[in-house]
Amino acid sequence: MSPGLVVGTIGGLLLAHAAFSTIQYRSVLKITEDEFIGPPANVLFELLIGFALCFWASLTVPGRFISILLDSEENRFVSLADNLDFMIFNHRGKIFPSLIGSKLKT
C-alpha cells in the first residue's frame, strides 16, 4: 500500500471516531440532562487532524498533476467542434452585434 493511502485511511478512521465520540458525548449529556453546547475540545482536535490527513491523502494518492497541452489532438474542445448538434447560434448575443464587434476589433 502506498503511504498516501494509509494516511487517508487513518484520517477516515479518525473522522469516524470523532463522529462516534460526539454521538456518545450527546448521549451522556442526555443522561445527565445537560445542554449540548458543542463537542469537547479533544473531538474538535481529532476532527482537524483527520481532515488534514484526508486532505493530504486526496492530493497525493492520485499522482502528479500534469499540464494540459494546447496543441493536443485529444483536447476536448478540438473534438467538440465536429458535432454541429451542440452549436447554438440563436441566443441573446445577437441583440448586441455592434458591441461584440467593437470589442473584438480593439
N, C-alpha and C positions, 0 to 999 in steps of 0.2 A: 504494500500500500504506500501511496505517496504521502509525504509529510503534510501536505495541504489537506488531504482527505481525512487524515487522523485528527488534525486540528479542527476541521469543520465538524467532525463527529463529536469531539469533546465539547465544542461550542454549542452544538444542538442539544447534547445531554445536559449542559449547564442551563440552557434556556428551559428545558423540560423540568429540571429540578427546581428552578426558580418558580415556575408556574405551580408545581405541586406544593412548594413551601408556602406560597401565597394562599392557596386554597386551604391548606392545613391551618395557617395562621388565622384565616377568617372563621374557620370552624371553631377554633379555640376562643376567638372573640365572641362568637355567638353563645358559647357555653358560659363564659364569664360575664355576658351581657354588657360588653364594652362596645364603643362605637369604632367602626373601621375608618381610620383617617388615611392610611396608606400602608404599603408594605414596609417591613423593617429595613434598616439600612443594609444589612447583610444580603438581603434578597435583591435590593437595587444594585449593589456592588456585583452580585453574581450575574444579574441581567446585563450590566455593562460589559463585564468580561466575556460572557457568552456571545453578546452581539459583536464585540470586537473580533473574537476568534472566528465567528461565522463570516463576518465581512472580509477578513483577511483571506479565509479559505475560498470565498467566492471569487476573489481576484486572482488567486494563484492556481487553483485547480484546473481551470480551462486551458491554461497555457499562455504563451506570449501573444500579445496583441500585434497584429501585422497591419501595415498600411494598405489602404485601398489604392490600387493603381488606376489612374485615369484612362490610360490607353488600353486597358484590358478588354478582350473580347467577351469575357464572362461578366462584364459590368451589366447590371440590371437595366440601366437606363438605355443602353445601346440596344438591347433586345426588346425593350418595351415599345420602341417606336415602330416596330414591324407590324404590330397588331393595331389596325385602324379602328377597331370597335371601341377602344377606350379613349379615343381622341375626340374631345367635345369642343366644337367651335361656336356653339350657340350659348354664350354665357354673358354675364353682365359687363364684362370688359369691353364689349363692342359699343357701349354707350359713350365711352371716353377715348375714341381712337386718336384724337388730336393730342391729348395729354400723354398718351403712351408713346406716340411717335416723337413728340418733342423731348421726352425724357431719354429715349433711345439715341437720339441724334447728338445729345450733349455729352 
